[in-house]
Structures are given as C-alpha cells and as structure tokens.
Amino acid sequence: MSALPPAWPSAASSAAPSARARARPPVRLLHLEDSEPDHALAMAHLQRAGLRLRARRVETRREFELALDEPWDVVLSDYHLPGFSGLEALALVRDAAPLVPFILVSGQIGEDTAVEAMRNGAADYLLKNNLARLAPAIEHAIAANEARRARLAADRELAASRQRLSELAQHLQTSVEAERHAIAREIHDDVGGSLTALKFELDWIRRHAGHPVIQQRAASALETLTAAIEASQRIMQNLRPAILEQGLVAALQWMTSRFERRTGIGCELRTNLDAHDEPLQLPAGVPLVAYRTAQEALTNVSKHARASRVAVDLSLSGSVLSLEISDDGCGMSNADLAKAHSFGIRGLHERASTVGGWIDLSSGAGGTSMILSVPIGGEFEATEFDQADNPDFGEDRAWTSY
C-alpha cells in the first residue's frame, strides 16, 4: 500500500489552483485500486484539474475495511479487485459510511453493472479511458453529499424542535389542568361556602321578616343567589369535571344530555362499555383526555356546524379506546383548519399525544367526524394531569353540592 504526499509537483501543463480552491481543505480521497499506474494516472488528472488531495490507495478487502474507519470525502473504486468486486466495496461503504460518495472507475464495466451500482447508491461511474470527467464527478459528488448532510442535519433539528414543542404543549396542558383544579377547589371551598351561608341567612330573614315588602325582596334575592350558586357549580364542573369520578361513560352521558338541553341539537351517546366496570379498565389520564376531546368537539358543533344531530360513539376494541364525535352539519374546509388563530383542533392533537393517542378528522358536505384513538394495552405512563401529579386529586370524591 502506498500513500501520496498532500501536494504533488506541478507539471508545465498543470492548471494553477484558484484562490478559492487553495482556501478549501484538501479532499480526503480513498482509492481502491490494485494497479499503481492506474492510481497515478487518476491522481494526475485530478492534480491537473486543480484539486488538492490527501489520497490513499488500498488494494485488498481487509485494507479497505480498515481504511473505512477513517473519515473520507469520497471513495474511488475499481470494479475488478483481488478477491472481491466494486459492488461488494460499495456495499461495505454503505454499511460503514453511508453518506460518503462512492464513484466506480473501471476499464471494463458493462451497462448493466453500472446501472446496478447506481441503484445501490453509487454517486457516479467512469471508464478509465475517459478520466477527463473524474474531477467534475468528484466535485459534484462532494457538493451533493454536503447538501445531503445539511438536509439531514436540518431534518434532525426540525424533529428535535417539534419534540421540544410537543413537550412544551404537553407541559402547558398539564399546567392548565392543574390550574383549573385549583380554581375549581377555591370556587367550591370559598365562593361556594360563602354563597351557601348567605342563602341560609337570606332565607332566615325572609321567614322572620314582618313586612311583606322585606319578604318579597328577600325572596327575590334568594332567586338571584340560587342562580349564582348554579353558575358557580357550572363553572366548577367545566373547570374540573368531578363527574369523571363516576367513570367516563357517566361523564359523557351527563355531557351529551346537558348539551342537548342547552343547544336543542339532538345528541346521542352510544357505547359498548359497562358504566360500572369501565373506570377500572382505563389508565390514569385517559378519561380526562377523552372528556376534554368530547367537550371541545361539542363546543365546535354548537358554534360552527349548524347541525341538527350529533352522535358520540365510545368503544373499546382490543386494546384501543375510540371516541368518535360526528355531526350532520356543514362540514369544515381546509381554510377553516388552516386559520392562524384556530388552536382548538391543534390543541386536541397535542392533548391526545399526552396519553399516546391521536386524532383523525374528516369533514365534508355531509358533516364532520372526529375520532380519538388511544392504545391502552400493555405498559402505560400518563403525562396528563392526574392523581400522581396532584395528591389532592382524590379529594374530589368528597366535594358536595351547595
């Protein structure tokens, strides 16, 4: 095995390297060639083209495999080699250094072999009797490889950025649920308790007032106070659905019936889950994600769909929980989904990912269907706000109406 010095002597016919070429680092070139004259001829062509080289020639498979442990900018290879072929050398390069360009240079190579080499990842192929194209082929292969490396680096950075954004979105979802839980508890403990005490006081005043006008004003105040209590209960339920303690089926039954009464839109819940056994089957975090998904979907239906019927289908098939909300409304266009400040659907995608699930959305003139799918078999680790994150979560069971 022989190595060529970094700089070759200049010949009278050699082209002087440009200032730009001199500024570049030498091309690290590995040449798999069993003929010293052929190697020297190839290097001479490259030298005359103004390329600065740091080249090494190897002959055997063993030398080639050892050399691949070092960094190279390009690999040149003959086709007929002692004990193996150029296509085998190409396979070794693809395994050891998949991004390094491989150029096949041979005196005897058929068209079928050349095509196979290109299909297997070779950057180019040349005949030894036409080496004028060798320098441009190397420069093109190196440039293409640099572009490919830059693209891969950009793809990795984009994937990492998406992962960081997803983690941030999940953290925000968890923080929002924790804050909702805290606000709901304050409403229940402070506002609710005060309103209930005030209701008792007003009722006492109404019953003991001797003047009919005072009794009438007290009764009117009691009606206003009752409405305030109902509003605080509704706000608390929206912030933290304590009904989920009775299971997802019960919570969806309550939600759909309340939606139908409030909007006048027919809403039907269909499920194959047992309302009593279901809470034991679902991992922590999944019921809340499903509840919030249905809540957001029904809110969108009431605001935008102009629907007359809504169906909520909850099913457990195999190890996948599916929740589908479908309506017979006007549907959604691509422009609706692409609105700059339309975060509802995007938020549902992020929320679903916190429990390893995903959202499928289809829409047309006949209505819209949104499906939440969550695998619940095997090991599961919820990142959604749940009892593991908040020791006081279990106290919701003791919350009472006021």
C-alpha positions in Angstrom: 0.0 0.0 0.0 1.4 3.4 -0.9 0.4 6.9 0.1 0.7 10.1 -2.0 2.0 13.3 -0.4 -0.6 16.1 0.1 0.9 18.2 -2.7 2.1 16.8 -6.0 4.8 18.5 -8.0 3.4 20.9 -10.6 3.8 20.0 -14.2 4.1 22.5 -17.0 0.6 21.6 -18.2 -0.9 21.7 -14.7 -3.6 24.3 -14.1 -2.7 26.5 -11.2 -5.3 26.2 -8.4 -7.5 29.2 -7.9 -7.5 31.2 -4.7 -10.9 29.6 -3.8 -9.5 26.1 -4.4 -6.4 26.9 -2.3 -8.7 28.0 0.5 -10.6 24.7 0.6 -9.2 21.9 2.8 -7.7 19.0 0.8 -10.1 16.4 -0.5 -9.7 13.2 1.6 -9.8 10.5 -1.1 -9.7 6.7 -0.6 -8.8 4.9 -3.8 -9.5 1.1 -4.0 -7.2 0.2 -6.9 -4.8 -2.8 -7.4 -2.9 -1.0 -10.2 -0.3 1.6 -9.2 -0.1 3.1 -12.7 -3.9 3.5 -12.9 -3.9 5.1 -9.5 -1.1 7.5 -10.6 -3.0 8.4 -13.8 -6.2 9.2 -11.9 -4.3 11.4 -9.4 -2.6 13.2 -12.2 -5.9 14.0 -13.8 -7.2 15.4 -10.5 -4.0 17.4 -9.9 -4.2 19.0 -13.3 -7.8 19.9 -12.6 -6.6 21.9 -9.6 -7.8 19.6 -6.8 -5.8 19.5 -3.6 -5.8 15.9 -2.4 -4.9 13.8 0.6 -5.2 10.4 -1.1 -4.6 6.8 0.0 -4.5 3.7 -2.2 -5.6 0.3 -0.9 -5.7 -3.0 -2.7 -7.3 -5.7 -0.6 -10.7 -6.0 1.1 -9.0 -6.1 4.6 -7.1 -2.8 3.9 -10.3 -1.3 2.6 -12.4 -2.2 5.6 -9.7 -0.8 8.0 -9.5 2.4 6.0 -13.2 2.9 6.2 -12.8 3.6 9.9 -11.3 7.0 9.0 -13.2 10.0 7.6 -13.2 10.4 3.8 -14.8 12.9 1.5 -15.0 10.4 -1.5 -14.2 6.8 -2.4 -13.0 5.8 -5.8 -13.1 2.1 -6.6 -12.0 -0.2 -9.5 -14.5 -2.9 -10.4 -12.2 -5.9 -10.7 -10.3 -6.3 -7.4 -8.4 -9.2 -5.8 -10.9 -11.4 -4.1 -14.0 -9.1 -4.5 -15.7 -6.6 -6.7 -16.6 -3.0 -6.8 -20.2 -3.7 -6.0 -19.1 -5.5 -2.8 -16.9 -2.5 -2.0 -20.0 -0.3 -2.5 -21.9 -2.4 0.0 -19.1 -2.0 2.5 -19.2 1.8 2.1 -22.9 1.9 2.5 -22.7 -0.1 5.8 -19.7 1.7 7.3 -20.1 5.3 6.0 -23.4 5.6 4.2 -23.0 9.4 3.4 -19.6 9.1 1.8 -19.9 9.3 -2.0 -18.7 6.3 -4.0 -17.5 6.5 -7.6 -16.9 3.4 -9.6 -13.9 3.7 -12.1 -13.1 0.8 -14.2 -11.7 -0.2 -17.6 -14.2 -3.0 -18.1 -17.7 -2.3 -16.8 -20.9 -3.2 -18.6 -24.0 -1.0 -18.7 -25.9 -3.5 -16.5 -23.2 -3.3 -13.9 -23.2 0.5 -14.0 -26.9 0.7 -13.6 -26.8 -1.8 -10.7 -24.1 0.3 -9.0 -26.2 3.5 -9.3 -29.2 1.8 -8.0 -27.2 0.6 -5.0 -26.1 4.1 -4.1 -23.0 4.9 -6.2 -22.6 8.6 -7.0 -21.2 8.1 -10.5 -19.3 5.7 -12.7 -16.5 6.3 -15.2 -14.3 4.4 -17.6 -10.6 4.5 -17.2 -10.1 5.6 -20.8 -12.1 8.7 -20.2 -10.9 10.3 -16.9 -11.5 13.9 -18.1 -14.8 13.8 -16.2 -13.2 12.5 -13.0 -12.6 15.8 -11.3 -16.0 17.3 -12.1 -17.6 14.0 -10.9 -15.8 14.2 -7.6 -16.6 17.8 -7.0 -20.3 17.2 -7.9 -20.4 14.1 -5.6 -18.9 16.0 -2.7 -21.2 19.0 -3.2 -24.2 16.7 -3.3 -23.1 14.9 -0.2 -22.6 18.2 1.7 -26.1 19.2 0.7 -27.4 15.9 1.8 -25.7 16.2 5.2 -27.0 19.7 5.6 -30.5 18.5 4.8 -30.2 15.6 7.3 -28.9 18.0 9.9 -31.9 20.3 9.3 -34.3 17.4 9.5 -32.8 16.3 12.8 -33.0 19.9 14.1 -36.6 20.1 12.9 -37.5 16.8 14.5 -35.9 17.9 17.8 -37.7 21.3 17.6 -41.0 19.5 17.1 -40.3 17.2 20.0 -39.5 20.2 22.2 -42.7 22.0 21.1 -44.7 18.8 21.8 -43.2 18.5 25.3 -43.9 22.2 25.9 -47.5 21.7 24.7 -47.9 18.7 27.0 -46.5 20.6 29.9 -48.9 23.5 29.2 -51.8 21.1 29.1 -50.8 19.6 32.4 -50.3 23.1 33.9 -53.7 24.2 32.6 -55.5 21.2 34.2 -53.7 21.8 37.5 -54.7 25.4 37.5 -58.3 24.5 36.6 -58.3 22.1 39.5 -57.0 24.8 41.9 -59.6 27.3 40.7 -62.4 24.8 41.0 -61.4 24.0 44.5 -61.3 27.6 45.5 -64.8 28.2 44.0 -66.1 25.2 45.9 -64.4 25.9 49.2 -64.5 29.7 49.4 -67.1 31.1 47.0 -69.5 28.1 47.2 -69.3 28.0 51.0 -69.9 31.8 51.3 -72.9 31.7 48.9 -74.5 28.8 50.7 -74.1 30.5 54.1 -75.6 33.7 52.6 -78.5 31.7 51.2 -79.3 30.4 54.7 -79.1 33.9 56.1 -81.4 35.3 53.4 -83.9 32.5 53.9 -83.9 33.2 57.7 -84.6 36.9 57.0 -87.4 36.0 54.6 -89.1 33.8 57.1 -88.8 36.2 60.1 -89.5 39.5 58.3 -92.7 41.0 59.4 -93.2 43.3 56.5 -94.4 41.8 53.2 -92.0 44.1 51.1 -89.0 42.8 53.0 -90.2 39.2 52.5 -90.6 39.9 48.7 -87.1 41.5 48.4 -85.6 38.6 50.4 -87.3 36.1 48.1 -86.0 37.9 45.0 -82.5 38.0 46.5 -82.8 34.2 47.1 -83.6 33.6 43.5 -80.6 35.7 42.4 -78.4 33.9 44.9 -79.7 30.5 43.7 -78.8 31.4 40.1 -75.3 32.5 41.3 -74.8 29.1 43.1 -75.9 27.3 39.9 -73.5 29.4 37.8 -70.6 28.6 40.2 -71.4 24.9 40.1 -71.4 25.0 36.3 -68.1 26.9 36.2 -66.6 24.4 38.7 -67.8 21.5 36.6 -66.3 22.9 33.5 -63.0 23.6 35.2 -62.7 20.3 36.8 -65.3 17.6 35.9 -65.8 15.8 39.2 -68.4 13.6 37.5 -65.4 11.8 35.9 -65.0 10.1 39.3 -68.1 8.1 38.3 -66.4 7.0 35.1 -66.1 8.2 31.5 -69.4 6.7 30.4 -71.3 8.5 33.2 -69.5 11.8 32.4 -70.3 11.5 28.7 -73.9 10.7 29.4 -74.1 13.8 31.6 -72.3 16.0 29.0 -74.5 14.8 26.0 -77.8 15.3 27.8 -76.7 18.7 29.1 -75.6 19.7 25.5 -78.9 18.6 24.1 -80.9 20.6 26.7 -78.7 23.7 26.2 -78.5 23.8 22.4 -81.6 22.0 21.2 -79.4 19.8 19.0 -80.1 16.1 19.3 -77.2 14.3 20.9 -76.9 10.5 21.3 -74.3 8.6 23.2 -73.6 5.0 22.0 -71.1 2.8 23.8 -70.1 -0.8 24.3 -68.5 -0.1 27.7 -70.1 -1.0 31.0 -70.7 2.1 33.0 -69.7 0.3 36.3 -66.7 -1.7 35.1 -65.2 0.9 32.7 -63.3 3.1 35.3 -61.2 0.1 36.2 -60.1 -0.5 32.6 -58.8 2.9 31.6 -55.3 4.1 32.6 -55.0 7.3 34.5 -55.3 10.4 32.3 -57.2 8.8 29.5 -60.7 9.6 30.8 -59.9 13.3 31.2 -58.4 13.4 27.7 -61.5 11.8 26.2 -63.8 14.1 28.2 -61.9 17.2 27.1 -61.9 16.0 23.5 -65.7 15.5 23.5 -66.2 18.8 25.2 -64.2 20.7 22.6 -65.9 18.8 19.7 -69.3 19.6 21.0 -68.4 23.2 21.6 -67.3 23.4 17.9 -70.5 21.8 16.8 -72.7 24.3 18.7 -70.7 27.3 17.4 -69.9 26.4 13.8 -71.5 23.2 12.4 -75.2 24.2 12.1 -76.0 20.6 12.8 -79.3 19.0 13.8 -77.9 15.8 15.1 -74.7 14.7 16.9 -73.6 11.2 17.7 -70.9 10.3 20.3 -69.6 6.8 20.0 -67.4 5.3 22.7 -65.9 1.9 22.2 -63.2 -0.4 23.4 -62.0 -2.8 20.8 -59.0 -5.0 21.5 -56.5 -2.6 23.2 -57.7 0.6 21.6 -60.2 3.0 23.1 -62.0 5.0 20.4 -64.2 8.1 20.9 -65.9 9.4 17.8 -68.0 12.6 17.6 -69.9 13.0 14.3 -72.5 15.5 13.2 -74.6 16.2 10.1 -73.6 19.8 9.8 -72.0 21.9 7.1 -68.5 20.5 7.5 -65.1 22.1 7.7 -63.0 23.4 4.8 -59.2 23.3 4.6 -59.2 27.1 5.1 -61.1 26.6 8.4 -58.4 24.2 9.6 -55.6 26.5 8.5 -56.8 29.6 10.3 -53.9 31.3 12.0 -55.6 31.5 15.4 -57.6 28.3 15.2 -56.0 26.3 18.1 -58.8 24.0 19.1 -58.1 21.1 16.8 -54.3 21.6 17.2 -54.7 21.5 20.9 -56.7 18.3 20.7 -53.8 16.7 18.8 -51.4 17.7 21.5 -53.7 16.6 24.3 -54.2 13.2 22.7 -50.4 12.7 22.4 -50.1 13.1 26.2 -51.6 9.6 26.6 -50.1 8.1 23.4 -53.2 8.7 21.3 -54.0 10.5 18.1 -56.9 12.4 16.4 -58.4 11.6 13.0 -60.6 14.3 11.4 -62.7 14.0 8.3 -65.1 16.6 7.1 -67.3 17.2 4.0 -70.7 18.4 2.9 -72.4 15.7 4.9 -70.9 16.7 8.2 -67.7 16.2 10.3 -66.3 13.2 12.2 -63.6 13.4 14.8 -62.1 10.2 16.2 -59.8 10.0 19.2 -57.9 6.7 19.4 -55.9 5.7 22.5 -54.0 2.4 22.8 -54.5 1.2 26.4 -52.9 -2.2 26.3 -49.5 -3.1 27.9 -47.4 -0.6 29.8 -48.8 2.9 30.0 -47.4 6.1 31.6 -49.8 9.0 31.6 -48.3 12.5 31.4 -51.8 14.1 31.7 -52.8 15.8 35.0 -53.8 13.0 37.3 -53.6 11.8 40.8 -49.9 11.0 40.6 -49.2 14.7 39.8 -51.6 16.1 42.4 -52.1 14.4 45.8 -55.3 16.3 46.4 -57.0 15.0 43.3 -58.7 12.2 45.2 -60.5 14.7 47.4 -62.8 15.5 44.5 -64.8 12.5 45.7 -65.8 14.4 48.8 -67.0 17.5 47.0 -70.6 18.2 47.6 -73.2 20.5 46.0 -74.1 23.6 47.8 
